[in-house]
Amino acid sequence: MTREGVAVLLEQMLSAAERAVSYVEGMNKKEFLFDQRTQEAVSLNLMLIGELANRLSKSDDSFAAANPTLPLRQMQGMRNRIAHGYSEINMDIVWETVIVSLPELTKALPSIIQSARNARLESSGDA
C-alpha cells in the first residue's frame, strides 16, 4: 500500500474515533450504560477503527513496527469482540475505551498521518 493509502486509512480512523467520542460528550457512565443507541453508535465506530487497524497491519508490514505506540492489535481485538459476540460485549470496557483510549488516539493520529504523508513525499521525490 502506498503511503498515501496509509494516510487515508489513518484519517478514516481519526474520523471514527472523533465521532465515537462526540457521541458520549456530556454523558456520564450511567447514562451511557442505559442508552443503547449511543452504545451501538460507539460500538460501530470501534468496529470501524478495528477494521482499519486490520487493513493497515495487513497492507503495510513496516507500519506497525514504525508505530509501536499505536495499539493496532488491541483495536483489532476490540473489533473482533464486537463483531462476533455483540450480546456479550462489556459496555464498561467500551465506555473506558471511548473515554480514555480514543481521546489519546485522536491526539496521536495527526502526527502519524503527517509522518505517513511526509514519507510519501520523500519517496516520490526520489523517483
Secondary structure, 3 states (H helix, E strand, C coil): CCHHHHHHHHHHHHHHHHHHHHHCCCCCHHHHHCCHHHHHHHHHHHHHHHHHHHHHHHHCHHHHHHCCCCCHHHHHHHHHHHHHCHHHCCHHHHHHHHHHHHHHHHHHHHHHHHHHHHHHHHHHHHC
